Amino acid sequence: MPTTPDIPEPEPAVPETAVPKTAVPELAFVQHDGDGPPALFIHGYLTGAAYWETNLPALRRVCQPIVIELWGHGHSPSPDDPAHYHPPGLVAAFDRIRQTLTHDRWFVVGHSLGAALAMQYALAHPGRVQGLVVTNSNSGFASPALDERRGRTALKLAERIDRHGMAAFDEHPLNPSVSKRLPPVARSALIEVFGHHDPVGLANMLRWTTPNAAVTDRLEELAIPTLLTWGVFEKLFQPAAAVAKERIPELQVAELQAGHPVNLTDHIGFDRAVGEFISELSGA
């Protein structure tokens, strides 16, 4: 008589909620209403989305500003994985924002470290950048010697943050409470956002972003319309400005009567230069 083979009992289904999922951390951002194409605004170290508040009224006349906050800044998280802090990780985070907002192309505007990251993005995705705007960025245009010094300084500050938290910035010149050069309205906004920063993310930015941000050896590859809004009072940046003018193929330069925080100390000149650049390229 034939025997019936043993049929194994089916494995119980694993509830979907029990399957571990790795969430990708996302940068905080706000898209403002405006007339014209989308434009991504990337702030520098130890500031935040509030850094652009002085400029938004004028710039909303020519674009739709998208202001972000870098890891550990303002309302953005502080991921554990170092890969998120390296420039390719940040470039990927920027592009996820573009995809979320369903923009094919946008303008990219960066200040200081944010300018270095803006250039990193433009080099990685030139077809997605309608125009690039950068300000004084010693991290982006650093010579090898300056880049090495900046890297050592950044690591020392990261170690102090590990030990002392936000108190490590009590006397730091980038602390808006210490700075005497910021316009009062901008200073108040930056002091408010300073209280939201996470020292873990700030230290990680110094370890993995700052030492890897320079694009000096790839400037010739920036073959897209680029505007340098140069604050001529910052002596440290003057050699870098000369290098930029010599090596970036489609560079326009707006020399502004300002120091490092170009868009704040000469916001009228900055707004005019950026507005004309965006309008010209967008056909407005």
N, C-alpha and C positions, 0 to 999 in steps of 0.2 A: 504494500500500500504506500503511495507516495507521501512523503512528509512535507509539511509546509515549512519553508525556511523561516527562521526567526527574523522578524522585522524590527529594527531598533526603534525605540520610542523617539519621536521628534524632540529636538532640543527646545526647551521653553524659549519663547521669544524674549529678547532683551528689550525692556522698555526704552523708548527713544531717549527719555530723560536720563537714563543711566549711562548712555554712551558719552564718554568725555569729549568735549569740544574745546579746541584752542581758539580763543577769541583774539583777533588781531587788534591791538590797541590803536586808537585813532586820535588824531590831533583835534583839539577844540577849534572851531571856526564859526564865523558869522558871515553870511553874504548880505551886504547892504543893497538896498534899491539904488538904482542909478541909471543914467542915460548913456548907453554905449556898451562896448564889449566887457566881458568879465576880466577882472584883474586880481591876481593873487598878491597879497602884501605879506612879506615875511620880515618880522622884527629882528632886532639884534639881541645879544645875550643880556639877560637880566631886565628886559623890558616886558613887552606883551602886546596884545591887541590894542591896548590903550595908547600905545606909542603913536598911532596914526590918527588919533581923534582930531587933532588940530587940522589935519589935511583933508579929512573926509568931506566936509561941506563943499569944497572946491572940486575935489576929484570925482564926487558923485555926478557932477555935470558932464563928465566925459567917459565914465566907466561904471561898472557894477563892482565895487570893492569887496573882495573876500579877504577878511583879516583872520589870521590863524594865530595860534600860540604854540610854541615849540615845547618839546617834552619838558616837564617839570615847571613850566611857566604858566602862570595864571590858572586856567581851568583844564589844562592838558594833563594826562597821567604821566607817570614815571615808570616806563617798562623796565623789567629786570634784564632782558636780553640785550647785550651790547650791540647787536646787529641793528636794532632800531635807531641807535644814535649815530652810527656811521653814516656819512652822506648818502650812500645808496639806500639805506633804510628810510631816511627822511625824504629823499626824492620819491620813493615808493608811496610814502604817506601823503605827500602833496598830490601825487597823481590819483590816489584813491579819492581825494576830495574832488578833483576835476571830474572823475567818473561819476561820483555820487551826484554832483550837480549837473551832469550830462552836458558839459561843455566840450566841444571838439578842440578849441584852441582858446588861449587866454594870454593876457599880458602877465608878466611876472616882475614884481618890484621887490627889492630887498635892501635892507639897511645893515651895514656892518657885517656880523656873522651871517645875517639873513641874506646879504648880497652875495656872499660866497656860496650859500646854499642855492640861491636863485641861479647863479651861474652853473652850479652842478646840475640843477634840473634842466637848464637849457642845453647843456652838453649831452645829457642823457636822452632828452626828448625834444630835439630842435623843431620837429614838425608840429609840436603842440604849443609852441611859443610864438605869438604874433609879434611881440616886442619885449625887450628886456631892459629894465631900469635898475641901476646899481648906484649906491652911494659910496662914500669912503669906506673901504673894507680892507684893513690890513691883514685880516685873516684870509681873505680871498686872493689878494695880490701879493702875498708875502714872498720875499726872496727866500731861498733855502736857509740862509743864516738866520733871518728874522723868524722864519717858520719854526726853526729849532728852538730859538729862545722863547717864542710864544708857547710852544708845547711844554717846555719845562715849567714856565710860569703857571700855565693852566693846571698841570698836575699838582703843583704845590698848593694852589688854591683849592683844588678838589680834596686834598688831604685835610686842609683846614676845615672845609665844610663837613667832612666826615666826623671831625672831632667836635666842632662847635655849632653845627647847623647854620641857621640863618644869621647867627651872631658873627659868623666869619665875614659878613659884609658890612659890619657896623661902620667901618672907616673906609670902605671900598669906594673909589671914585664913581663907579657905575650905580651905586646906591642912590636913588633919586632924592633921598633925604639929605645926602651929603653934597650932591651937585649944586653949584651956585649959578650954572649957566643955562639951566632949563627955563623956558617961559613958565610963569606961575600956573597957568591952566594945565599945561602938559605935566608939570612937576606934581601937581595934586593928583592927577589921574594915574601917574606911574607909582606914586606912593601907595595909592589904594590897591593897585594890582600886585604890588610887591608883597603884600600880606598874604597873597594866595600862592606864592611860589613854593615849590617842594624842594628842599635841599638835596634830596636823593637824585632827582632828575637834573638839578643844576650841576651837581658834581659829576654825574655821568656825561653830561654834555661837554664838560671840560676834559674828561678823560678820552672820549671817543669821537666827538664832533670837531672841536677846535683844532686838534693836531692833524686832522685829515681833511680840512676844509679847503685848503689852497688849490687854485686851478692855474697857477702861474705858468706851468709848462704846457697848458692847453689853450691859451688865449687865442691863438690863430684859428682854433676850431669854432669859435663863437661867431659863426657866419650867419647871424641873424641881426636885424636892426637892434642896436644897443645904445642906451643913453647913460652916460656917467654924469650924475649930478654931484659935482666936486666941490666940497667945502674947502676953499683954498687956505683957510686959516690953520688947518691941521698940518703942521710941518712934517710929522712922521709919514703922512700919506703922499707927500709931494713926489718922491721917487716912484712910487707905485702908479700915480696918475700919469707920469711920463711913459712908463712901461705900457700902460693900458692904451694910451693914445698911439703908441708906435705899433702895437701888436694886434689889437682887436680890429678885424677888417671893416665892419660897418658901424664904427663908433661915432656918436655925436657927444659933445661935451658941453655941459652947462656949468660955467664957473660961477659959484655962488659965494656971497660974502658970509661964510659960515664956517664952523668948525666941524667936529665929528658928527653931532646930531643935525645933519644938514637940513632935514625936513622940518625941524623945530626952530632952529635959530634963524633960518631964512625961509619960513614956510610960504611966503608969497612967491619968492623966486622959484622954490621947488615946485609948488603947485602949478605955476605958469609953465615951467619947462616940461613937466610930466604931462600936463594937460595938452600942450601943443604936440608933444611926441605921440601920445595916444590918438589924438584927433587926426593927425596926419596919416598915421598908419591904418586907421580904421575907416578913413574916408568920410569922417564926420564934418 
